[in-house]
Amino acid sequence: MKYVSFFLLLPLALIPGAKATDLSAIEQANALTAQGHQQLDDGNAAAAYKSWTEALTIYRSQRHQEGISGSLVNQSLAHQQLGQFFNACVKLSVALDIETQLCQPNSPSSPSLPSFPKKPNDLVKVLALQNFGSVLRELGHLEPSEQTLKHAISSATTLKADPQLQASRLSLANTYTTRFQAARQQFQISGEAGLQGQNIKLAAKYAQLAIDELEALEGTPYTIPAKLNWLALYSELNQWVKQDKEGIFEIDAMQDTLTPKRSGILQSLAIADFSQLPPIESLYAKLKLSKFLTQEEQPIAGKAPRVIAFEQTQVALEQADQLNNPRAQSFVYGKFGYLYRQTQQTEQAIQAYKLAARYAQSHQAWDALYQWHSALADIYQEQGQTQDATVSYQSAIQALEQVSWNFLPLSSDLQFSFREKVEPVYQSYMKLLLHSNRPNLEQVSQVNQSLRLAELENFLRCGDIDLVPLAQSQQQDQTVVQVIDLGNQTTIIIGDHHYNVNHSQLQQIVNELTLILQDPSFYEIPRGQYLPLFQALHKLLLEPALEENLIPPNTSIVFHLNGPLQNIPMALLHDGDHYLIKHNPIALSTGYVKASPTTRNDLAAIIGGVSESAPSLQANNLNPLPEVQEEIEAVQAKVPHTELLLNQDFTYENLLSTLERATTPILHLSTHGKFSSDPNQTFLLAWDNTLNVQDISSVLEAGNGSSNLNLLFLSACQSAQGDPRSLLGLAGLSAQSGASNTVASLWLADASASVVLSQIFYGSINDGESVANALREAQLKLLDSAYAHPYYWATYVLVQL
C-alpha cells in the first residue's frame, strides 16, 4: 500500500555518523521518504506529510521523476489517514497525469472513468492506481473505483508485483463490500417489490465477490485484515437476515454457507501475530477483533471470548499510549467503555467513556466524540440521572453539528447508517426533554430542526447550506405544525403547546393512504375508500389543536414533517365537511429556511421541458410528454417575460449558459423526474441526459440565479414508489436550487389538470398573490370542477425554504 523507492531508504538517525551534508540530494530525499513511512505507521499522518513534502521538493529539484510520482502517492496516503479524500484524489490525479472531475464527492452520479495507460510500466503507477481506486470508493464513486482497482490488479499481475496485487485485491474487496452496503441500504428504503428484488440480487452478487477476494488473500501479508473484513461482512449479512429474513432468500442462503467458517476464522485471529502489521493498523485491528469476540459465546483456546477481548484492547491501549495518538486512545477507551457496559460494570464504563470523550475532544474527532457522549447519556438515563443525561445528549449533538458531511468517507458509519446511528441520538434527547413536567418546547424544536438539517446534509453530502432554523424566521401570519417522529411515539408541537398522538394508529393510517396514493389507478378509487382515512388523519393530527384554537382560519399552515407522512399531501386532511385546503394555505418545510430569503416581485421565468421522445427518456424507458407543450403555452400566457428551452434546446449546457446570464426569479421545468431518499435516484431529465441534485446545484451556482430564485416549479415529477422518505429528495433539490419556494408533484399528474392549474397559479402570481395562496387558489378551482378527485389537484405540494 506504500511507495517504496528502489534506493536505500534509511532515516538519517539510523545512518551511523551521517549528516545531511554528507548525503547526496537523492539520498536525503530517500531518507525523508523512509522517515515519512515510519511516521505514518505510527499514526502521525501530519508529520509524514511534512517529510514527504520535503522529499518532493528535493526530487523536483533533481528532476527525479520516480521520486516525484512516488512522493505524490505518499502524500495521498497521509491525506487518506487524515480523512482528506479530496486532497488525496488530487495528488493521485497529478501522479497519474489525468484530468478528472471524480475528485469531488458531489460530482455527477455516473462520472466517466479517465483513460489510464494500458500497461503501467512501473510500480509507482500501479500504486497510484491502487490508491486512486481506494479514494474513489470513499468519495462514493463505486463503479469507477471498481474499474480502477481491476486495472491496478491487471497491471500488477503483468509486472509480477505480488504485494501490489494483494493490496489491490483487498481494496477491491472493500469496494465490493461498499456496493453490497449500498444495495442493502436501497432495499431498506424502498418498499417497492421490484426494486427490492433487484437490490437483493445486487447485494448478494457483491457480497459474494467480496468474500471471494477476501478468502483468496489467505496466506498473504494481508491475511489478518482480510479475515477481519470477512467477519465484518458476515456480521452485516447476519444482521440483515435477522431484520428481514422473509423474502431475502439469496442473503439467507449465503449466510448459511458462511456460518460454518466463522468460528474457525475468529479463532485463528484470536491467536494471530498482529505485530506483522504497522503499529497503527495493528491497534485498530485489535479493536475490530474485540468487537467480534464480544459476539461469540463459545470459549476460544480455553478462554471466554470477552476475556480475550479485554486482553486485545489492553494491548491496543499500550500501543496507543506508546504512539501518543489521541484519536487511537479515544477509540481504545471507547472500546473499554463498551466492554465494561457489556459486563455490567457501569461505573468503569462511565469512566472509560469519559476518557474516550476527553481524547476525542482534544483531537476534534467529532465522529468519535458523539458516540461516547451518546453512550454516557444512555447510561445516565438508565440510572435516572436526568441532568447528566441531558448534558451528555447536548454534547453528542454539538459534536454531530461539527461534522463536515461533505468530507466524510462513504464507508463512514455516519454516512451509511444515519438512521441507525445518528437519528436515534436526536430522538432519545427529544424524548428525554419531553418527559419533563414542563418541557422546553423551543429546545425540542431546535433539536428536531438540527436533526432535519443533518439528514439533509447527509443526503447532499455537503456542509455549507445557507439555512437557519425555521423558528428563527417564523412569520406572524403562519402557523407551524411540527409532527415529530420519535421512533416509538409521535409528538406534535404548535407554538407553546404539544400533544402526543396514537403512534401505531398513525402508522397504520399512513401505510394505508400511501398504498392508495401510489396506486397508478388512484383516480378510479372511490371517495368512500380514501375519505375516511383522511378524516381519521385529520382527527389525529389537528383536532386537538383546533379545539384549542391554535390554528386560525385562513392562516398559512407550514407543516414540518418527517418519515412516511411526508408522502401524503396535507391539503387532503378532511374535517368531515371540507378538505384542509378550503380553510388554510399549506406548505411544507424541512425545518430550516433560507438565511437570506428572496424578495423578488418582478415576473420573469426560464422554462425548460421535454415533450418529445428524447435520448434521456429512452435511456430510462419513459414515454414522452406531449402535453408539456400546452403547459408551457399556459405559463407563457400568464408570465410576461419568458425564455424557453424546449426539447433539443433543453440540455445541461444550455440551461447552464442561460442561467449564467440571467437573474430570473422563476424556473419552471416540465419534464420527467423522481424524488428519492437516495441522491443517485433523485433526478430530472433534460433532453440529452439525467440531471441529479448536484448537477442542478452546479447549474444554479454557476450563474447568479440561485441567490435570486424565488420559485422552482417541477412539473411531471413523482416520488419514488415505496420510499417512505422520498420527499428528502425534493428537499434536497429545493435546498440545492436555493429557491425560496419549490412546487412539485408527488405523483405523475394528469396532463389536462396540470395545464389548468398552471394557468390559474401563474395568473394569481401575476396578480401579486404569494406562492402559497396562488397554489391554494389553483387547487380549489380544480376541486370545484370536473377535476374534483384528489388525484388531479392534491399531487402538487409547496416546499418553502
TIKOLBA-920782 format. One line per field, with one value per residue (C-alpha): residue number from 1; x, y, z. Coordinates in steps of 0.1 Angstrom, whole numbers. Each point is the difference from the previous one (the first is absolute). Layout:
num = NUM|... .
u = X|... .
v = Y|... .
w = Z|... .
// end
This chain:
num = 1|2|3|4|5|6|7|8|9|10|11|12|13|14|15|16|17|18|19|20|21|22|23|24|25|26|27|28|29|30|31|32|33|34|35|36|37|38|39|40|41|42|43|44|45|46|47|48|49|50|51|52|53|54|55|56|57|58|59|60|61|62|63|64|65|66|67|68|69|70|71|72|73|74|75|76|77|78|79|80|81|82|83|84|85|86|87|88|89|90|91|92|93|94|95|96|97|98|99|100|101|102|103|104|105|106|107|108|109|110|111|112|113|114|115|116|117|118|119|120|121|122|123|124|125|126|127|128|129|130|131|132|133|134|135|136|137|138|139|140|141|142|143|144|145|146|147|148|149|150|151|152|153|154|155|156|157|158|159|160|161|162|163|164|165|166|167|168|169|170|171|172|173|174|175|176|177|178|179|180|181|182|183|184|185|186|187|188|189|190|191|192|193|194|195|196|197|198|199|200|201|202|203|204|205|206|207|208|209|210|211|212|213|214|215|216|217|218|219|220|221|222|223|224|225|226|227|228|229|230|231|232|233|234|235|236|237|238|239|240|241|242|243|244|245|246|247|248|249|250|251|252|253|254|255|256|257|258|259|260|261|262|263|264|265|266|267|268|269|270|271|272|273|274|275|276|277|278|279|280|281|282|283|284|285|286|287|288|289|290|291|292|293|294|295|296|297|298|299|300|301|302|303|304|305|306|307|308|309|310|311|312|313|314|315|316|317|318|319|320|321|322|323|324|325|326|327|328|329|330|331|332|333|334|335|336|337|338|339|340|341|342|343|344|345|346|347|348|349|350|351|352|353|354|355|356|357|358|359|360|361|362|363|364|365|366|367|368|369|370|371|372|373|374|375|376|377|378|379|380|381|382|383|384|385|386|387|388|389|390|391|392|393|394|395|396|397|398|399|400|401|402|403|404|405|406|407|408|409|410|411|412|413|414|415|416|417|418|419|420|421|422|423|424|425|426|427|428|429|430|431|432|433|434|435|436|437|438|439|440|441|442|443|444|445|446|447|448|449|450|451|452|453|454|455|456|457|458|459|460|461|462|463|464|465|466|467|468|469|470|471|472|473|474|475|476|477|478|479|480|481|482|483|484|485|486|487|488|489|490|491|492|493|494|495|496|497|498|499|500|501|502|503|504|505|506|507|508|509|510|511|512|513|514|515|516|517|518|519|520|521|522|523|524|525|526|527|528|529|530|531|532|533|534|535|536|537|538|539|540|541|542|543|544|545|546|547|548|549|550|551|552|553|554|555|556|557|558|559|560|561|562|563|564|565|566|567|568|569|570|571|572|573|574|575|576|577|578|579|580|581|582|583|584|585|586|587|588|589|590|591|592|593|594|595|596|597|598|599|600|601|602|603|604|605|606|607|608|609|610|611|612|613|614|615|616|617|618|619|620|621|622|623|624|625|626|627|628|629|630|631|632|633|634|635|636|637|638|639|640|641|642|643|644|645|646|647|648|649|650|651|652|653|654|655|656|657|658|659|660|661|662|663|664|665|666|667|668|669|670|671|672|673|674|675|676|677|678|679|680|681|682|683|684|685|686|687|688|689|690|691|692|693|694|695|696|697|698|699|700|701|702|703|704|705|706|707|708|709|710|711|712|713|714|715|716|717|718|719|720|721|722|723|724|725|726|727|728|729|730|731|732|733|734|735|736|737|738|739|740|741|742|743|744|745|746|747|748|749|750|751|752|753|754|755|756|757|758|759|760|761|762|763|764|765|766|767|768|769|770|771|772|773|774|775|776|777|778|779|780|781|782|783|784|785|786|787|788|789|790|791|792|793|794|795|796|797|798|799|800|801 .
u = 0|30|25|35|29|25|27|12|-25|13|-8|31|-1|6|31|30|18|-21|-7|-23|30|17|-29|-9|-33|-17|13|-15|-33|0|7|-29|-22|8|-5|-34|-10|11|-20|-31|3|0|-31|15|-13|7|37|1|-15|26|29|-14|-5|37|10|-22|17|34|-11|-14|32|19|-27|-3|-33|-4|6|-25|-28|8|-1|-34|-13|14|-16|-33|5|4|-31|-20|10|-11|-33|8|-11|-5|36|12|-19|16|35|-6|-15|33|20|-20|0|-37|-27|-32|-30|-2|18|-31|-23|-30|10|-25|-14|14|33|21|33|31|22|29|32|-9|31|17|37|10|-12|-6|-28|-15|1|-16|-28|-6|-3|-21|-25|-1|-5|-28|-18|1|-12|-30|9|-3|-1|32|16|-7|13|32|8|-5|24|25|-3|6|30|15|-5|19|29|-1|-3|-17|-1|-18|-22|-11|-6|-21|-21|-6|-11|-22|-17|-7|-16|-21|-10|-10|-21|-17|-7|-15|-23|-11|-7|-21|-19|-8|-12|-21|-34|-5|3|17|27|5|5|26|19|0|16|26|8|5|22|23|1|12|25|14|1|19|26|5|3|26|23|5|37|11|11|-36|-14|-10|-17|-17|-14|-11|-19|-15|-14|-13|-18|-14|-13|-19|-15|-10|-16|-19|-14|-11|-18|-15|1|-32|7|38|6|33|14|-13|16|33|1|-7|30|23|-11|21|32|-5|12|32|8|-7|22|29|-1|-1|35|13|32|-11|36|4|-23|11|-6|-31|-16|8|-17|-33|1|0|-30|-18|7|-13|-33|-5|12|-28|-25|15|-14|23|35|30|33|-15|-10|-32|-2|-6|32|19|-18|12|36|0|-13|26|28|-16|1|37|6|-21|18|34|-10|-15|-29|-31|-25|12|-1|-35|-12|18|-17|-33|5|7|-32|-19|16|-6|-36|-4|12|-23|30|-18|23|30|-19|-7|36|12|-25|10|37|-10|-19|29|24|-25|-6|38|3|-33|-11|-37|-10|13|-10|-37|1|16|-24|-30|11|4|-34|-16|17|-10|-36|-1|11|-26|27|-20|22|32|-18|-12|35|14|-26|7|37|-7|-21|25|26|-23|-5|38|1|9|-23|16|33|-13|11|-28|9|-5|-27|-14|-4|-15|-18|-15|-34|15|29|-8|-37|-6|23|-22|-32|12|9|-34|-18|20|-9|-37|-2|6|-29|3|19|19|-18|23|30|-18|-8|36|12|-25|11|37|-9|-17|29|25|-22|0|37|6|-23|18|35|6|6|-7|-37|-13|-28|-11|-25|-36|-8|24|-19|-35|-25|-29|-26|12|-7|28|-11|28|-7|29|7|19|3|-28|-21|-12|-1|-16|13|-20|14|2|-23|7|-19|6|-19|-6|32|-11|-34|18|24|-29|-19|31|9|-36|0|34|-12|-30|19|27|-25|2|-38|-5|-23|-24|-1|-34|-4|-13|33|24|-20|-5|38|6|-26|17|33|-14|-15|33|22|-20|-32|17|15|-32|-18|25|-3|37|-5|-19|-21|16|34|27|10|36|3|33|-2|24|-2|-28|-24|19|-14|-36|-13|-12|-25|-20|-7|-37|-21|-32|-13|30|36|25|9|-34|10|37|29|24|38|26|33|32|3|23|-4|23|22|-5|-35|-6|-24|-5|-32|8|-16|24|7|24|-21|15|-17|0|-32|15|18|35|32|-4|-35|10|29|-25|-28|-24|-26|0|-22|-18|-21|31|-4|-35|12|28|-24|-22|29|11|-35|2|37|10|37|11|29|-8|23|-22|10|34|7|-6|35|23|24|-29|-15|34|7|-35|1|36|-14|-34|-13|-34|-21|-20|13|-28|11|-25|16|2|17|1|5|16|19|29|17|10|-37|-11|2|-16|3|14|-2|34|8|-11|5|5|-1|36|-4|-28|20|29|-23|-14|32|18|-20|-17|-33|1|1|-29|-22|-34|-19|10|-29|5|-28|-4|22|-9|12|18|-26|3|26|-13|26|-2|-8|35|9|-23|14|35|-9|-16|30|25|-20|-1|-37|-21|-30|-1|-32|1|-23|1|-14|-2|-29|-27|11|-32|-3|36|-6|-30|19|29|-23|-17|32|21|-30|-2|37|-4|-27|25|-11|25|11|-19|-32|4|4|-30|-22|10|-7|-34|-10|8|-18|-32|2|0|34|-14|16|32|20|-2|7|16|32|16|17|19|34|12|36 .
v = 0|23|14|-14|14|-24|20|-7|16|7|29|21|-10|-36|7|0|33|13|37|15|16|-34|-13|8|17|-32|-18|27|-3|-38|4|24|-24|-29|23|10|-37|-6|30|-12|-35|16|19|34|9|38|-6|-26|25|26|-25|-9|36|7|-31|11|34|-17|-25|28|20|-31|-7|-35|-11|-33|19|27|-24|-22|31|10|-35|1|34|-16|-26|27|17|-32|-7|36|-6|26|-21|29|11|-36|-3|31|-12|-33|17|19|-32|-17|30|0|27|-11|13|-31|17|18|-21|18|-4|-16|-33|-19|17|-14|-17|17|-18|-17|-14|-35|-15|21|-8|7|-7|36|2|-32|14|32|-20|-21|30|19|-29|1|37|-1|-25|24|28|-21|-8|-38|-10|20|-13|-36|6|18|-28|-27|20|1|-38|-6|22|-15|-35|11|14|-31|24|-22|25|25|-27|-11|36|8|-32|10|34|-15|-22|32|16|-31|2|36|-9|-27|26|24|-27|-10|37|3|-31|14|34|-13|-16|-10|-37|2|24|-21|-31|17|13|-34|-15|28|-3|-38|5|25|-18|-32|19|16|-34|-16|28|-2|-37|1|20|-29|-5|34|30|12|-31|19|30|-23|-23|30|14|-35|0|36|-10|-32|21|23|-29|-16|33|3|-35|7|32|-11|-38|-3|6|2|-36|7|18|-27|-28|18|6|-37|-10|24|-8|-32|19|28|-17|-12|34|17|-26|5|37|-4|-16|19|21|36|13|-6|30|36|12|22|-27|-27|22|4|-36|-11|23|-14|-35|9|9|-34|-18|15|-16|-35|-23|-31|0|7|-17|-8|36|19|23|31|-7|-1|32|17|-12|11|34|3|-6|25|26|-6|6|31|14|-8|17|29|0|18|-13|-36|5|12|-31|-23|15|0|-37|-5|19|-24|-30|12|7|-35|-15|22|20|33|23|-12|5|36|7|-16|19|33|-7|-9|33|20|-14|5|36|7|-13|15|-35|9|-33|-18|26|-2|-38|2|28|-19|-31|20|15|-35|-11|30|-3|-36|11|28|27|23|31|-19|-17|33|15|-31|1|37|-8|-28|22|28|-24|-12|37|3|-29|11|-23|7|-13|-32|-32|-20|-29|21|-12|35|-2|-34|-4|34|-15|-26|19|37|6|-20|24|30|-20|-12|35|14|-27|8|37|-8|-22|31|14|33|-9|27|-3|26|-22|-31|19|10|-35|-13|27|-9|-37|10|22|-28|-24|24|6|-38|-4|27|-8|37|21|36|6|36|-10|11|-17|5|13|29|14|-10|26|12|-10|-37|-29|-25|-36|-23|-37|-17|-37|-12|-36|-15|31|30|35|31|35|31|32|-5|-31|-36|-33|-36|-20|-38|-11|-34|13|28|-25|-22|29|13|-34|-5|35|-4|-31|18|31|-20|-22|9|-2|23|22|-30|-6|11|28|-25|-19|28|28|-18|-4|37|8|-23|16|35|-11|-14|29|31|-4|6|32|13|-6|23|25|-3|2|32|-3|11|1|-18|-33|-11|-37|-13|-37|-29|-37|-15|28|22|-20|10|35|18|18|-33|1|1|12|-17|29|13|-7|20|20|16|17|6|4|-28|-4|-25|8|-20|19|25|31|22|22|28|-5|12|29|3|16|0|-27|-18|-37|-24|-30|-33|-31|-32|-8|-25|-33|9|-19|4|-13|-30|-8|-1|-18|30|12|35|27|18|20|19|23|10|5|23|21|3|14|23|14|11|9|32|-9|-35|-18|-34|-31|-27|-35|0|35|-13|-14|4|23|23|2|8|28|14|3|14|31|2|11|-14|-6|-30|-33|-22|-35|-23|-34|-35|-1|-19|8|-27|-3|-12|30|-21|-8|37|15|20|-9|25|-8|-17|-10|-6|29|-10|23|10|7|24|16|6|15|25|8|6|31|24|-17|-19|31|15|-30|4|-29|-34|-17|-37|-14|-37|-13|-26|-16|-33|-27|-17|23|14|28|10|36|3|1|29|18|-6|14|30|6|-4|23|27|6|16|-19|-34|-13|-37|-29|-31|-22|4|25|-1|21|20|7|12|25|14|2|18|26|8|-2|24|23|4|5|27|16|2|-30|-19|-34|-18|20|-5|-38|-1|20|-23|-31|13|8|-36|-13|19|-13|-33|-6|-3|-34|5|-18|31|28|-13|-13|35|10|31|-2|32|9 .
w = 0|1|-24|7|-21|-15|18|35|24|34|23|7|37|-10|-21|23|0|-29|-4|-26|-16|-5|-21|-36|-7|-11|31|22|-18|4|37|4|-19|24|29|-13|-2|36|11|-19|15|34|-8|-4|-34|3|7|-28|-24|9|-5|-34|-10|7|-19|-30|0|-3|-27|-20|2|-13|-26|14|-16|20|33|-10|-9|31|23|-14|7|35|6|-10|27|27|-13|1|36|9|-18|-27|-30|-24|6|-4|-32|-14|8|-17|-30|-4|5|-27|-23|-5|1|17|18|21|30|10|23|-15|-37|-23|11|-30|-7|-28|8|-15|-24|18|-16|-12|16|26|-2|36|35|8|-26|14|35|-12|-17|31|22|-25|0|38|1|-26|22|30|-22|-10|-36|2|-37|-8|32|-11|-35|12|24|-26|-22|28|6|-37|-1|32|-15|-31|21|23|29|26|29|-22|-15|35|13|-31|6|36|-11|-28|27|20|-31|-5|37|-4|-31|21|27|-25|-14|35|8|-31|9|34|-13|-28|6|-37|-5|-34|12|32|-21|-22|31|16|-31|-1|36|-3|-31|17|33|-18|-20|32|17|-29|0|38|1|-28|22|25|5|-11|21|-3|17|33|-15|-26|28|20|-30|-6|35|-4|-32|16|29|-24|-18|33|12|-32|2|36|-11|-33|-2|-20|-37|0|-9|-18|30|24|-21|-1|37|5|-21|18|36|3|-9|25|31|-16|-13|33|19|-24|5|38|-1|-30|1|-6|2|-37|-6|4|36|-8|-21|26|26|-19|-11|37|7|-30|12|35|-14|-17|32|20|-24|6|27|-3|17|-21|9|34|7|0|-31|21|20|-33|-11|32|-6|-36|10|27|-25|-23|29|6|-37|-1|30|-16|-32|19|-24|15|-26|5|38|-3|-19|24|31|-19|-6|38|7|-22|15|36|-9|-15|33|22|14|-3|20|-20|-32|9|8|-32|-21|17|-9|-35|-3|14|-26|-28|11|0|-36|-12|-10|-2|-15|31|25|-7|6|34|12|-14|19|32|-5|-3|32|19|-12|11|35|1|0|-23|3|-9|-29|-13|1|-18|-27|-6|-3|-25|-22|2|-13|-28|-10|-5|-25|-35|-20|-33|13|15|-18|-14|23|31|24|-1|-37|-5|34|6|10|22|16|-2|0|33|18|-8|6|34|10|-11|19|31|-3|-5|31|21|20|-19|-32|-18|-33|-17|8|-13|-32|-4|5|-26|-24|5|-8|-32|-11|8|-20|-29|1|2|-31|-19|14|6|31|-11|-6|3|24|35|24|-9|34|-4|-30|5|-14|21|-26|1|23|2|7|9|-2|17|-4|31|-11|23|5|-20|15|-15|9|-8|15|38|-1|-6|1|-9|-25|-2|-17|-12|-13|-19|-16|-11|-16|-17|-14|-14|-15|-16|-18|-13|-11|-18|-18|-37|-1|29|-22|-1|37|14|26|26|0|7|17|33|2|-5|26|25|-8|5|33|13|-12|3|20|34|-15|-14|32|17|-28|-8|-38|-11|-32|-33|17|-20|16|-3|7|12|-7|-1|-9|-21|9|-25|-29|9|-11|31|-22|1|37|4|29|-11|-20|-20|-9|20|-31|2|33|-3|-25|6|-3|10|17|6|33|-14|-22|-20|20|-26|-14|-36|-4|-37|-13|-38|-21|-23|-6|-16|-13|-8|-12|-20|-20|-26|1|12|6|38|-1|-21|24|29|-18|4|-24|-15|15|-30|24|11|-30|11|36|-11|-21|31|20|-28|-2|37|4|-19|-6|-7|-16|-14|-1|-16|-11|-18|15|36|7|30|-19|-13|34|15|-25|3|38|-1|-17|17|33|-6|32|-15|-14|-13|-11|-16|-5|15|34|33|36|22|33|-21|-16|-30|-6|2|-34|-28|-37|-24|-37|-2|36|36|24|36|30|-4|-37|8|27|-22|-27|24|18|-32|-6|24|-3|33|22|-19|-6|16|-15|-14|-16|-8|-21|-11|29|26|32|-1|5|34|13|34|-1|-36|7|13|-37|-6|30|-14|-34|17|22|-28|-23|26|-8|27|-13|-18|-14|-12|-6|22|-27|-38|-4|-26|-30|-5|37|2|-29|18|33|-16|-16|33|20|-21|-5|38|2|-26|21|29|21|20|-13|28|-7|-38|3|24|-24|-29|20|11|-35|-11|31|-11|-36|-19|16|35|7|21|-26|-22|25|31|-16|1|32|10|18|15|10 .
// end
